[in-house]
Amino acid sequence: MKADVVLAGVGGQGVLSVAAILAEAARRGGLRVKQGEIHGMSQRGGAVFAGVRLADGAIDSDLIPRGSADLLLGLEPLEALRYVEYLGEDGRLVVSADPMENIPDYPALAEVHRLIAGVPGSVMVEAGALAKEAGSPRAANVVMAGAATPFLPLEPATVADCIAEGFARKGERIVAVNLKAFEAGRDAVASAVA
């Protein structure tokens, strides 16, 4: 068993936090993990790309070859499209519908969404709205972590434990908000995996 996950977004969205949560949950589940990341600009708004490889056997490299990812998790829709060539033939694209218009010539959002919808098996998640509903717009990345888990060999309870531990120092309210956001993300893609 192996699962290669590409995560794409922009600085400040929590791409690397989601990668770390998924990697830790995999480790706790007895899987081997290799994780790599590329930062465009090391400030809010620059492109961020991360790869997480999970397997029950040896993993030679943290690099995910183009055309082989099992899941592309886009925290920003245009950034997701930038990396769609990484998807394997049966790979799934799970992407937040919410743009972070960090460039002056950001294309029309309707066109970006149309291109995403054209990717077979793609799932769009209203992460911003679900995060607000959970109690904090800043929890959109955790909504997307939740949306990723039904497509990965991870136990939801283990992922939830990693989220709770990761946010514990911020207090019980923040932990509760993020756990609610995680479940909202899982629920948002339930029909896509059924």
Order of alpha helices (4+ residues) and beta strands (2+ residues): beta-alpha-beta-beta-beta-alpha-beta-alpha-beta-alpha-alpha-alpha-alpha-alpha
